[in-house]
Amino acid sequence: MHLDTKRKYRNMTKDEILELVSEARVRSISLWFTDIIGNVKSVMIPSGELESVIENGIWFDGSSIEGFARIAESDMVLRPDLNTFGLLPYTDSLQDRTARLIGNVYTPNGEPFIGDPRYALQRALQEAEEMGYRYMTGMELEFFLFNTDEHGQPILNAPQDNAGYFDISNEPSHVVRREMVSALEAIGIGVASSHSETGHGQHEIDFHYADALVSADHIVTTRVILKTIAQQHGLHCTFMPRPIADMPGSGMHTHQSLHDLKTGENLFSDPDQAYGLSAVAQHFLAGQLSHARGMSAILSPLVNSYKRLGTSFEAPVFVTWAHINRGALIRVPGVSVGKEAHTRLEMRSPDPSSNPYLMMAVMLATGIEGIKQKLPLPEPHEEIYLARPQERLRPTNMLPTSLGEALDALGLDDVVQGALGPYISDRYVTAKRQEFEEYNRQVTDWELKRYLNRF
């Protein structure tokens, strides 16, 4: 991962943004936020209304957003964060040129809305800052591109390319991926690299290291941009963790470190300690391991997520850490001599369907809890497990094997629930319980083929 020093559009004042909107002849402004699950919601305004919205926010009905509010308390105010301003790269024509701002949600009395996922991350970041820490992250986003039929529906047995891991290819999907990268950079998202992944039609884009809130905003933006560009090319882009049974799943490995708020020094680095990890890093890592099961429903939020974990190539099974073993939940990537400032921890269980605000909020909170409690770091597990030998480790040392089990673990973890807050926690669990129960009621083709004529 690389430190992102390019901050295009960031730190612009209201007047600078209004001037740019006028010069670029922007017609519309799309104001974004996410629901509790992580779906992007948008309010569109004419560019002439932007100054008023920056100063006063814009009202919307929160009762129509999943998990937000009851009808009796539905009024919400969306206030844009000026640091998230950008011109949407796929709206180049004068007829549809659109800018984007991500906002925070407030109640009518001006208080931050406790059900806003972005605010949950901001709360966690504020706690870290009070301890003198700056939390930085870098993401590796995997996704599939599929051809579509005449109705625009994905054809799962027709991935857009047959390239393998890091293959050089002139297939059309690689041209599309280059266009995606260019679009991300045009809106100010720093891309470190991109390449084909193991699965046919599978790709990965790696992002520059940045403050956690910036990283989360970038993931939200990237998912919209990639889906839009794919659709413009007659393709379907999916962040579903495992769309094809005989192909690897898609993850969103997250690199993370704490830095001194004043000096910027990487507080995870200590070359004199094993693995180059400082005491702060070791306690942070121990905290995340201690709460890994409780975090699972946030980091791996779908029924389908658990068809990636433990079965897909190098997706973690056990709550372990390691240096070489890529099957571990948390890995300590190697750094070159003289590059100790790049010391970091790589969390390998998150997948690209997760809400990045909630994901980073619970990852930070559990790490900080490890520092507060000075939790001891268990021994690493460098052995690569090729199967599921459950007798090797206690069940508590394994990640949940289903969304239902993950929700049970979340219900027992006060630290993870505290990071979410009771409002988000209750509504998130309710929504996900409904999802899991609906899944359990399904009768699949596999069941019919296996049992219908046998019994």
C-alpha positions in Angstrom: 0.0 0.0 0.0 1.1 3.6 -0.6 0.4 6.8 1.3 -2.1 8.9 -0.7 -0.6 12.4 -1.0 -3.0 13.4 -3.8 -6.0 15.0 -2.3 -7.9 16.3 -5.3 -11.0 18.4 -4.4 -10.2 18.0 -0.7 -10.0 21.1 1.6 -11.9 23.2 -0.9 -14.0 26.0 0.5 -17.6 26.6 -0.2 -16.8 29.5 -2.5 -14.2 27.4 -4.4 -16.7 24.6 -4.9 -19.4 27.0 -6.2 -16.9 28.6 -8.5 -15.9 25.2 -9.9 -19.5 24.2 -10.3 -20.1 27.3 -12.3 -16.9 27.0 -14.5 -17.6 23.3 -15.2 -21.2 24.1 -16.0 -22.4 21.4 -13.6 -26.2 21.0 -14.0 -26.9 18.7 -11.0 -25.5 17.8 -7.6 -26.0 14.3 -6.3 -26.0 14.1 -2.5 -25.1 10.7 -1.1 -25.4 8.8 2.1 -25.8 5.1 3.0 -28.4 3.2 4.9 -27.4 0.9 7.7 -26.8 -2.0 5.3 -24.5 0.1 3.1 -26.7 0.8 0.1 -26.0 4.2 -1.3 -29.0 6.7 -1.3 -29.1 9.8 -3.3 -30.9 13.2 -3.3 -30.5 15.1 -6.5 -30.6 18.9 -6.6 -30.1 21.5 -9.3 -26.7 23.2 -9.1 -28.4 26.5 -8.3 -29.5 25.0 -4.9 -26.0 24.0 -3.8 -25.1 27.1 -1.8 -28.3 26.9 0.2 -27.8 23.1 0.8 -24.2 23.7 1.9 -25.4 26.3 4.4 -28.6 24.7 5.6 -28.6 21.1 4.6 -31.6 19.4 2.8 -34.5 17.7 4.5 -35.6 14.2 3.6 -37.9 11.4 4.8 -35.9 9.0 6.9 -38.8 6.6 7.3 -38.3 5.4 3.7 -34.6 4.4 4.4 -34.0 0.9 5.7 -33.2 1.0 9.4 -33.3 4.8 9.8 -36.5 5.9 11.6 -40.1 5.3 12.3 -42.7 7.4 10.5 -43.4 9.4 13.6 -39.7 10.5 13.7 -39.0 10.6 10.0 -37.7 14.1 9.4 -33.9 14.1 8.7 -31.4 16.6 7.4 -28.5 15.8 5.1 -25.5 18.1 5.4 -22.8 17.6 2.7 -19.1 17.2 3.7 -17.3 19.6 1.4 -14.2 17.3 1.4 -16.2 14.7 -0.6 -16.9 17.0 -3.6 -16.1 15.6 -7.0 -17.3 15.5 -10.6 -18.8 12.2 -11.5 -16.6 11.1 -14.4 -19.3 9.3 -16.3 -21.4 12.5 -16.7 -19.2 14.4 -19.1 -21.8 15.9 -21.4 -23.2 19.3 -20.8 -26.7 17.9 -20.5 -25.9 15.6 -17.6 -22.7 16.9 -15.9 -23.1 16.0 -12.3 -21.1 16.6 -9.1 -21.2 14.4 -6.0 -21.1 15.2 -2.3 -21.3 12.6 0.5 -23.2 13.9 3.5 -23.8 13.3 7.2 -27.4 12.8 8.5 -28.7 15.1 11.3 -31.9 15.2 13.3 -34.1 18.3 13.0 -32.7 19.8 16.2 -29.2 19.7 14.7 -27.8 16.6 16.4 -25.9 14.0 14.5 -28.2 11.1 13.7 -27.1 8.0 15.7 -28.4 5.8 12.9 -26.0 7.2 10.4 -23.2 4.7 9.6 -20.8 7.5 8.6 -21.3 9.0 12.0 -20.6 5.7 13.7 -17.1 5.7 12.1 -16.6 9.3 13.0 -17.3 8.5 16.6 -14.8 5.7 16.6 -12.2 8.0 15.0 -12.8 10.7 17.5 -12.2 8.3 20.4 -8.9 7.3 18.7 -7.9 10.9 18.2 -8.5 11.6 21.9 -5.9 9.0 22.6 -3.5 10.6 20.1 -4.1 8.1 17.2 -4.8 8.6 13.6 -6.3 5.5 12.0 -5.3 4.8 8.4 -6.4 2.1 6.0 -5.9 0.8 2.5 -8.2 -1.5 0.7 -7.9 -4.3 -1.9 -11.3 -4.5 -3.7 -12.2 -7.6 -5.7 -15.2 -8.0 -8.0 -16.5 -9.9 -11.0 -17.6 -8.7 -14.4 -20.2 -10.7 -16.3 -21.7 -10.5 -19.8 -25.4 -9.7 -19.8 -28.4 -11.0 -21.8 -30.8 -8.9 -23.8 -32.6 -7.9 -20.6 -29.4 -6.7 -19.0 -29.3 -9.6 -16.6 -25.9 -11.2 -15.8 -25.0 -14.5 -17.4 -23.2 -16.3 -14.6 -21.6 -18.9 -16.9 -20.2 -16.2 -19.1 -17.6 -14.2 -17.3 -16.2 -11.3 -19.4 -12.7 -12.8 -19.6 -10.7 -16.0 -19.1 -7.5 -14.3 -17.7 -5.9 -15.7 -14.6 -4.1 -14.1 -11.7 -1.9 -11.2 -12.9 -2.3 -12.4 -16.5 -1.6 -9.9 -19.3 -4.6 -9.8 -21.5 -6.1 -7.8 -24.4 -9.6 -9.0 -23.6 -12.3 -6.3 -23.7 -12.8 -6.4 -19.9 -9.3 -5.2 -19.3 -10.0 -2.1 -21.4 -13.1 -1.6 -19.2 -11.0 -2.0 -16.1 -8.6 0.7 -17.3 -11.5 3.0 -17.9 -12.7 2.3 -14.4 -9.3 3.2 -12.9 -9.2 6.4 -15.0 -12.6 7.3 -13.7 -11.6 6.7 -10.1 -8.5 8.9 -10.5 -10.6 11.6 -12.2 -12.7 12.0 -9.1 -9.7 12.0 -6.8 -9.5 8.4 -5.7 -5.9 7.2 -5.6 -5.4 3.8 -7.2 -2.1 2.0 -6.4 -2.6 -0.9 -8.9 -5.2 -3.1 -10.7 -4.9 -6.6 -12.1 -6.9 -9.7 -13.0 -7.6 -12.1 -10.2 -7.7 -15.9 -9.9 -11.3 -16.3 -11.1 -12.4 -15.9 -14.7 -13.9 -12.4 -15.0 -12.6 -11.5 -11.5 -10.6 -8.3 -11.0 -8.9 -6.4 -8.2 -8.2 -2.7 -7.6 -5.9 -1.6 -4.8 -6.2 1.8 -3.3 -3.7 4.2 -1.8 -3.5 4.4 2.0 -5.6 7.2 3.5 -7.5 8.3 6.6 -10.1 5.7 7.4 -13.1 8.0 6.7 -11.6 8.9 3.3 -11.1 5.2 2.5 -14.7 4.4 3.4 -15.9 7.3 1.2 -13.8 6.0 -1.6 -15.2 2.5 -1.3 -18.7 3.8 -1.4 -17.9 5.9 -4.4 -16.0 3.1 -6.2 -18.8 0.7 -6.0 -21.2 3.1 -7.7 -18.6 4.1 -10.4 -17.6 0.6 -11.3 -21.2 -0.6 -11.6 -22.1 2.4 -13.7 -19.2 2.0 -16.1 -19.8 -1.7 -16.4 -23.4 -1.1 -17.3 -22.4 1.4 -20.0 -20.4 -1.4 -21.6 -23.2 -3.9 -21.4 -21.6 -5.7 -18.5 -22.6 -6.5 -14.9 -20.2 -5.7 -12.1 -20.9 -7.5 -8.8 -19.4 -7.3 -5.3 -21.3 -10.4 -4.2 -18.7 -12.4 -2.1 -19.1 -15.6 -4.1 -21.3 -15.5 -7.2 -20.0 -18.8 -8.7 -19.5 -22.0 -6.7 -16.5 -23.2 -8.7 -14.7 -19.9 -8.7 -12.9 -18.1 -5.8 -14.8 -15.5 -3.9 -14.2 -11.8 -3.7 -12.7 -10.2 -0.7 -11.8 -6.7 0.5 -8.6 -7.2 2.4 -8.0 -4.1 4.6 -4.6 -2.9 5.6 -4.5 -0.7 8.7 -2.2 1.1 11.1 -2.3 3.8 13.8 -0.2 6.9 13.4 0.7 9.7 15.9 -1.9 12.4 15.5 0.8 15.2 15.7 3.8 13.8 14.0 2.3 11.2 11.6 4.7 8.5 12.9 3.6 4.9 12.3 3.0 3.7 15.9 2.7 0.0 14.7 6.4 -0.1 13.8 9.2 -1.3 16.1 12.0 -3.1 14.2 13.4 -4.4 17.5 10.3 -6.5 18.2 9.2 -9.8 16.6 7.5 -9.2 13.2 8.5 -5.5 13.6 5.3 -4.9 15.6 5.3 -2.4 18.5 3.5 -3.0 21.7 0.7 -0.8 20.5 0.4 -2.9 17.3 0.4 -6.2 19.3 -2.3 -5.0 21.7 -4.4 -3.7 18.7 -4.0 -7.0 16.9 -4.9 -8.9 20.1 -8.0 -6.8 20.5 -9.2 -7.6 16.9 -8.6 -11.3 17.4 -10.5 -11.2 20.7 -13.5 -9.7 19.0 -13.2 -11.3 15.6 -16.3 -13.5 15.9 -18.4 -10.5 17.1 -17.2 -8.4 14.1 -18.0 -11.1 11.6 -21.6 -10.1 10.9 -20.3 -6.6 10.0 -17.2 -7.6 8.0 -18.9 -10.5 6.2 -22.6 -9.4 6.2 -24.4 -11.7 3.7 -25.6 -15.2 3.8 -23.3 -15.6 0.7 -20.3 -14.3 2.6 -20.0 -17.6 4.5 -19.7 -19.5 1.2 -16.5 -17.5 0.7 -15.0 -17.8 4.1 -13.2 -21.1 4.6 -14.0 -22.5 1.2 -12.7 -19.9 -1.2 -8.9 -19.8 -1.9 -7.0 -18.3 1.0 -10.2 -17.0 2.7 -9.8 -17.3 6.5 -11.3 -20.0 8.7 -9.6 -19.6 12.0 -9.2 -16.6 14.3 -5.4 -16.5 13.9 -2.6 -14.2 12.8 0.5 -14.9 10.9 3.2 -13.4 8.6 3.5 -15.9 5.8 0.2 -17.8 6.1 -2.4 -16.0 3.8 -5.1 -18.2 5.3 -4.8 -16.4 8.6 -7.5 -13.9 9.6 -4.9 -11.1 10.2 -1.6 -11.1 8.4 1.5 -9.0 9.1 2.8 -8.1 5.6 6.6 -8.0 5.2 8.3 -4.6 4.8 11.7 -3.9 3.4 14.6 -2.6 5.4 14.3 1.2 5.7 10.5 1.0 4.9 9.4 0.3 8.5 7.0 3.2 8.3 4.8 0.9 6.1 4.3 -1.6 8.9 0.6 -2.6 9.0 -1.9 -5.3 9.7 -4.0 -6.9 7.0 -7.5 -8.0 7.9 -8.5 -10.7 5.4 -12.1 -11.5 6.3 -14.0 -8.4 5.0 -15.7 -8.7 1.7 -16.8 -6.0 -0.7 -20.5 -6.2 0.2 -19.9 -4.8 3.7 -20.8 -1.3 4.8 -17.3 0.3 4.9 -18.2 2.8 7.6 -19.5 0.2 10.0 -16.7 -2.2 9.1 -13.9 0.3 9.9 -15.8 1.5 13.0 -15.8 -2.0 14.6 -12.3 -2.8 13.4 -10.9 0.4 15.1 -13.0 0.0 18.2 -11.9 -3.6 18.9 -8.3 -2.7 18.2 -8.5 0.3 20.6 -10.1 -2.0 23.2 -7.0 -4.3 22.9 -4.8 -1.3 23.6 -6.8 -0.1 26.6 -6.8 -3.6 28.1 -3.2 -4.3 27.1 -4.4 -7.7 25.8 -1.5 -10.2 25.2 -0.9 -11.3 21.7 -1.3 -15.1 21.2 1.2 -17.1 19.2 1.0 -16.8 15.4 -0.1 -19.8 13.2 2.1 -20.0 10.2 0.8 -23.5 9.3 -1.5 -23.3 6.2 -4.6 -25.3 6.9 -5.9 -26.9 3.7 -9.1 -28.3 5.3 -11.3 -27.6 8.3 -9.6 -29.7 11.0 -11.9 -28.5 13.8 -10.1 -30.6 16.4 -7.0 -28.5 16.1 -8.6 -25.4 17.5 -11.6 -24.7 19.8 -14.8 -23.5 18.1 -14.2 -20.1 19.7 -11.0 -19.9 17.6 -12.9 -20.3 14.4 -14.8 -17.7 12.4 -18.6 -18.2 12.3 -19.7 -20.6 9.5 -23.0 -18.9 8.8 -24.6 -15.5 9.1 -26.8 -16.8 11.8 -23.8 -17.9 13.9 -22.2 -14.5 13.2 -25.3 -12.6 14.5 -25.3 -14.8 17.6 -21.6 -13.8 18.2 -22.4 -10.1 17.6 -25.2 -10.3 20.2 -22.6 -11.4 22.8 -20.0 -8.8 22.0 -20.5 -5.5 23.9 -17.5 -3.8 22.3 -18.7 -4.4 18.8 -22.2 -3.4 19.7 -20.8 -0.3 21.4 -19.0 0.8 18.3 -22.2 0.5 16.3 -24.3 2.1 19.0 -27.6 0.5 20.2 -29.7 2.2 17.4 -27.6 0.7 14.5 -26.9 -2.5 16.3 -30.6 -3.3 17.0 -31.8 -2.5 13.5 -28.8 -4.1 11.8 -29.4 -7.4 13.6 -33.1 -7.3 12.9 -32.6 -6.8 9.2 -29.9 -9.5 9.0 -32.0 -12.0 11.0 -34.8 -11.5 8.5 -32.4 -12.1 5.7 -31.0 -15.3 7.3 -34.5 -16.6 8.2 -35.7 -16.0 4.6 -32.7 -17.9 3.3 -33.3 -20.8 5.6 -36.9 -21.2 4.2 -35.7 -21.6 0.7 -35.7 -25.0 -1.1 -32.7 -25.0 -3.4 -32.1 -26.8 -6.7 -29.3 -28.7 -4.9 -31.8 -30.1 -2.4 -34.3 -31.0 -5.0 -31.7 -32.8 -7.1 -30.3 -34.7 -4.1 -33.4 -35.6 -2.2 -36.6 -35.5 -4.3 -36.2 -38.9 -5.9 -34.1 -40.5 -3.1 -36.6 -40.1 -0.3 
